Amino acid sequence: MTLLARDSVPQGAVATLTRVAIPLRDRLLEAAVGLMTTAGWGRVTMARLADEVGVSRQTVYNEIGTKNDLAEAMVMRELDRFLAGVAQAFDENPGDLIGAIRDSARRVLEYAQDTALLHAVVSATHGADTELLPLLTTHSQHLLEGAKLVVAERVASYDLGLPAPRLEASIDMVVRLVLSHVMQPTADPARTADDIAWIAQRVLA
């Protein structure tokens, strides 16, 4: 089988292959996040989104629904990515609870640096885009509870010798600490993650 170098494929063909490889819904959500980040939520319209992706406005409505549905899908996708990163950090550090907390915190903080929507969800605000505020406020609580649930499920396999109420309070403290640094970073993600792991070790040891 002959493999073609990328440079030998016409530019239009490359673009077509890219569109085929990435599901339409994902392309629409990525474009919506980009528009929101650069222009603000108030300037995101289905017509503008259709132009960005290269489809008809009706196709956008068929795939996503209303603008409220679009906002919901954008936020839920960020929550899913956030929680998947937390779970992966624990799964990649079996037997090392503090290492898992450090890796999880670092991943979250690095991801938040380049993700305006996640920052908006955590802080439950997004400048003057008051249309998004109720949705962000609701999902900020979902984010907190979801993160605590993921951590609690992973921590359950460790024999920490803490009473359940104390363990629950410790997990709540660590999760809230990480999210506070998403809202207002004080150092680079690696250093902050080290500090959070140091605190967690003393609370959970």
N, C-alpha and C positions, 0 to 999 in steps of 0.2 A: 504494500500500500504506500502510495506517495503522499508525503506530508508537505503541505504548502507553507512556506514562510509567511509570517503575518504581512510583511511588506509586499508580497506578491499578490495578496488578496485586495481587490478594489475596496476603497474606503467605504462605499455604500454597502458592500457585502458584509464588511466587518460590523457596521452599525446594525445591519439586519440580524446578523448572528447574535449580537449582544442583546437585541430586543427579544429574540426568541429564547435565549438562555435564561433571562431573568423574567419571572412571572409578571404579568401586567400589574397586578395589585401591588407588588413590591416596588415596581418602577413608579407607580402613582404615589405611593407613600413616601418614597425617597424624594421625589420631586416636590411634594407638598411640604416636607420638612425643610428642604432647601429654600423654597419660596418664603416660608414663615420666618426662617432665620435671617434672610436678607431683606425682606420687604415688610414683614409683620403679618400677623394672622388676618388682619382686616383686609389685606390686599390679595389674599388667596381666594381665587374664584375657580369654579369648575372649568370655565372657558380658558382661563390662563393655565390651569393645570393640564388641560387637554393639549394646548399648544406646546407646553414644555415637553410632554411625552410623545407627541406626534400622533394623537388619536382624536376622535371626535368627542365633543362634549357629551353626547348621548352615551358613548362608550364608558366615559368616566362615571356617569350616573348609574349605568348598568352594573359596573364593577364595584363601586363604592357606596352609592346611595346619595344622601344629602350631605351638605357641608358639615352638619353635626355628626353624621356617621363617619365622615373623613377624620374629624378631630378625635373621635373615640378610637378609631382604628390606629391613628398615629400614636396616641398615648399608650394604648394597650400594647402595641408592638415594642415601644421603649421599655415598658414594664417587664415584658417577657424577656427581652434582651438583658436587662439589668439582673433579673432573678436567675436567668440561665448562667450568667457570669459568676454569680455568688455560688450557685450549686457546683459549677465546674471547678472552682477554686478548692472547695472541700473535697470533691472527688479526686482531685489530682494530688492531694496531700493526706492520704490515709494514715491514720495513726499519729498525725502531727497537728493537733488542734490549733496551736498558736500559729504555726506556719500557714494553715488554711485561712485563719483570720487575717493574717498579714497579706497573703496573696489576694484574698477576696477584696480587702480594702483597697489595695493598690489597683486592681483591675477596675473597680468601680470609679475610683478617682480619676484614673487615666481616661476611662470612657466618658466621664462627665465633662472633662476638659474640652472635648470636641463635639459635645452633644447638647445643644442649647435647649432642646425639648426636655431632656431628662432633668436639666437644671431647673427648668420651669416647673416640672412636676414636683420636684423635691421642695422647692420654695413656694409652690402653689401660687406663683405670680408670673406675669410675663409682660412687664412694662404696662403700656396703655391698652393692651389687647384684652379688654374686659370681657369680651365675648367668650374667651377661653377660660376665664377665671373659675366659674363654677365647676367645670369639668376637671381642671387641674387640682382644685381644692379637694374634690371627691377622691381623685386617684392618688393624691399624695398620701392619704390614709391607707389606701390599698397597697401602695408601695411599701410603707412602713410595716404593715401587718404581714405582707407577703415575704419580705426579707426576714422578719423575725421567725416566721414559720419555717422557711428554708433552713436557717441557721439552727433552729431548735431541732429539726429532724436529723440534721447531721451531728449535732452535739449529743443527741440521745445515745449514740453508740459509745460514748466515753464515760468512764466511771470517775466522775469528778467529786463525788462525795458531798454535793451541795443539796440542801433541801429544795424541793421543786419551786417554791416561791422565790428563793434566792437565785436559783438558776435562771428563772424567767426574768427577774429584774436585771441580772447580769447581761443576758442576751439583749434585752431592751436597751440597756445603756450602751453596749458596743454598737448596735445598729444605729441608734440615734447619733452617736459620736461620728460614725462614718458619714451619715447624711448631712450632719452639720458642716463637715469639711467639703461636701459637694456644694453646698450653698455658699460657703465663704472659705476658700482655701487659704491656708497659712504657710504652706511649704509645698515642695514638689511631692507628687503622689507616693514615691518610694519612701521618702523620709516620714511623711505623715503615716503611712501604713506601718512603718517600724514603731512609731510612737503609740499607735493604737494597739498593736500587738503587745507592746510592753505593758500597757495598762491592762489589757485583757488577761495577760499571764498572771498578774497580781490579783485580779478579781476572781479568776476561775481556778487558780492553783489551790 
